[in-house]
Amino acid sequence: MQPSAFDTLSEPVRRWIWQRKWPSLRDVQEKAIPVILAGGDVVISARTAAGKTEAAFLPLLTRHAEHAGSADGFAILYVSPLKALINDQHRRLESLCEGSGVLLHKWHGDVSADAKTRARKRPSGIVLITPESLEALLVRRGGEVAQMFSRLDAVVIDELHAFIGTERGMQLQSILNRIEVATVRDRIDRIGLSATLGDMSLAAEALRPGKGASVTIVEGKDEGNGVRLQIRGYLLDGTAPGDLTPTTDDGDPTGKPAEPFEQSTVPAALAADLFRLLRGQSNLLFAGSRANVEVYADMLRSMCDEASFPNEFFPHHGNLARAMREEIEARLRDDPRPTTAVATTTLELGIDIGEVETIAQIGPGFSVASLRQRLGRSGRRAGKPATLRMFVIEPPIGRGRHPIDRLRLDLVQSIAMVECLRAGWCEPPLPAGLHLSTLLHQVMALIVQTGGVSPIVAWKLLCERGPFRAVGRTLFAELLRCMATPENQLIEQAPEGLLMIGETGEKITESYEFYAVFATEREYRIIHDARTLGTYPLSSPLARGETIIFAGRRWQVSEIDDRARVIMVKQTRAGKPPHFNGKGAAIHDHVVATMRAVLASDEAYPYLDPAANRLLDEARSCFLDLQLDSRSIIAHGQGVLILPWVGTRKLQTLTLALLSREFKASHFGHGIELQECEAEKAIETLQDIAGSPAPDGKELAARLAQPALAKFDTFLSDHLMTLVTMVERISAKDLPLIAANALGIHTTHEVA
C-alpha cells in the first residue's frame, strides 16, 4: 500500500499536527505533500482557508529536516505582496517552525535594522519577505547574495494571482532568476499559492517563464459549505423602484421609512439596510474606493452614535496608519465584540481575520476573481454557508435620461459577476507584455548589484533566461541607448564595455523608493494629538480650516506644514469625503458578454430582492425598446451610442480607431459615444473596419492619452512607449472582430 501523505512527513511536523488535533489533512494538502516532497515547481490552487499555506510548508519543513546542519543560508523563501500578510503568516507558522527547530524571520520595511542584520550575518531557516525588500537585499548586499541563498531549497509565492501580468510580478520573476544565477543554480523550486487562478497553464507559465509545461498543478476540491447570496437594488434619490419601502432580509416591507442621511451618494434605504443587516455581528463591507470607505464608515458610526450603540464600524484602507489597520484586524480576529471593517481591497488577500458572518459589497466590483477571493472570508465554520450581499445603486430615471442609465448596467454587471462565479469561471491571468519600465529598473538594479555588467550578459540574464523574453537583442539595445541619452543619463558605458550607473541613475538608485517598481504618490501625514492617522496625497490639496472625513471620523484642518508634509487636524462635526487618485480596473470580455446575455434573456434570478428585480425588468424593457437584441448602434441626441459588448481594453481600442478616423468619440461605462454623427455614417465606418485587415496598432497607440502609466515610463522614448502601448494596453489585432461586435454580429470569441 502507498503510504498516506501524513506518514511521509517528518516526526516534528506530524507531532505539530497531532497537537492541533486535526482529524485529517485537507484535500489540497493530501495532494500537494507528495508532489512537493518529490521536488519541482508547483502551483497550488484551492479556495480561501482551504489550507494552502500548510500544504506548502508541511512538506518543505520535512525536506528541510533531511538537510539540517548544512552550511549557513536561508532554506526557504516566502514572498508575499503585503507586509500585513507576512506578519500574519509569521504568527501562523511560528509554532510549526519552533517545533521543527527552524528559525523564522520577518523581513520588510517595518522590521528593525538590527533584526535584519542578525538574520543576514547568520542566515538560516525561513525568511518571509516582500519583493521590494528582496530587491533591496540584492541591490545593497550584492556580494552576499551567493552566501545568503547558497542552500535555498524552495521559494513560496503567496497570492500568486496578485503578481501575474503586473510590474511587481515581472520584478519578482527577475529577482528569483538573479538569485539562481548568483548561486550558480539551474533551478530553485518555486511553489505558487492562490485561490483565484482562471487559467492554470498561464499561471504555470508565470511561475516559471518559458517552462510552464514542467510545472505541476495541484487543485484542491474542498467545496466549502455553500453560499447564501442576495443582490439588493436602490435608487440614488433614496426611493426604491416602484416606491418600495425598506425591507426585511427576505424582501418584506418593514413599514418604517428610512432615515435621511446627509451624504447624497448613499440612498437612505441603503443606509438603513446596511445598519440593520450588519450591526451585531462581524462582517467585511467592501465599499470600493478609499473615499467611499470613509463615507460609509463615517455614516455607519454616526448611526451607532444616534442610536446610542457602541461603534462597530471601522475603516480599513492603505492610507490609514499601519497601527490603525492592525487594530481592526486584531479586533476581527481576537475580540468577541461585533465588528465590521469597511474596506478597499486591503482585506481581500489572505490576512487572517478569523470568521466573519457576511461579505457585503457596494456595487459590482471589477472582477469575478476578486469576488471569489472575498467570498472565501465567510463560511469557514463547518456546516455554515458563506454569506454574500451586494448592494447596487442606480440613478432614478426621468425624461431624457441617457440609455446607459436606463440599462441599469451596474446591476446587470453584478448579476453577470455572480453568474460567472456560479459557473466556476474567473478571469485568466494576463499574458506577459514587454514591461519595458520594469526592465529598465532591472537593468539598473543588476548594475548596482554586480558593480557593472556587459550589455550581452545583461540581456542573457534578464531576457533570454529571465522573464523579459518578449524583448530581443535589438529592442534591448534600443532600451539601453534610450537609458544613456543626455536627457536620461540613467546608465553609461565604461571604456571596457561594462554598463555603469549614470548621474541621474545614481540619484534614483540611492533612494529607498527605487526598490519598488510601482509608482507611489507623495503624501502628507495626518496627525491628531501626536497620533498619526494615516496619509493624504499631495495631489489633493487641503486648506487650513477645511473639513475632511478620515479614519471614519470628521476633522478640521488646523495646521499644514508643507516642509514636513504634515497636516494637523482636530475633531469637528462637519466633514467632506477625502479625494484619492485612482482608476477602476478593466472589465473582462467574458463578463461584458454575460451582461448582454442577462439583458437578452428572461431568466429569473432568485437571489435578487424585489427592488433589484424591478430594476432588472426596467433594464430588459429598455434593451428591447432600443432594439439592442438585434443591433448595437442607436441614435442618441445629436450623435450615436455604440454598445459593442466587449471588455474595457477592446472598448478603448475601438474608441481609438474611431478617433483616428476623425470621429468625436469617447467611451464611458460600457459604451462609446460619437458626437455630431449619424447612425448611417457610424455603421459604414464600422463595416469598413470589420472588413479590413487588423492594423499594426502604432497609430492607435500614439493617440492614447496618458500612455505613461508605469513608474519609469517617462524615461522611455516615444517609439518605445508606442511599442509598450501596442502590446499591453490595446488590442489592435482584434479590431475587425470588435467592429463586428459593434455591428451586432456577436461571434463566439466574445466569451472566449
Order of alpha helices (4+ residues) and beta strands (2+ residues): alpha-alpha-beta-alpha-beta-alpha-beta-alpha-beta-alpha-alpha-beta-alpha-beta-alpha-beta-beta-alpha-beta-alpha-beta-alpha-beta-beta-alpha-beta-alpha-alpha-alpha-alpha-alpha-beta-beta-alpha-beta-beta-beta-beta-beta-alpha-alpha-beta-beta-alpha-beta-beta-alpha-alpha-alpha-alpha
